[in-house]
């Protein structure tokens, strides 16, 4: 089953390599989507793929970046057949 999750990370998440680390982790999982900095200082991550892959990917990001994350807000969305994973600017 394909799922899509949009996650907002708050804390000291900009200027610490969050986007590049996330893209690296995405390369080890079969997920598509993007990660980007938001003007309010948060980071937005969209991940789409098989439910198990998305969950493993998000757990890996949370584990690797735990020192910088103060709050996580997750929304489930309809999959949009995204391809690839990229950093958006």
Secondary structure, DSSP 8 states (H G I E B T S, - for coil): -EEEEEEEEEES-SSSSHHHHHHHHHTTTTEEEEEEE-TTS-EEEEEEEEHHHHHHHHHHHHHHTTTTEEEEEEEEE------SEEE--
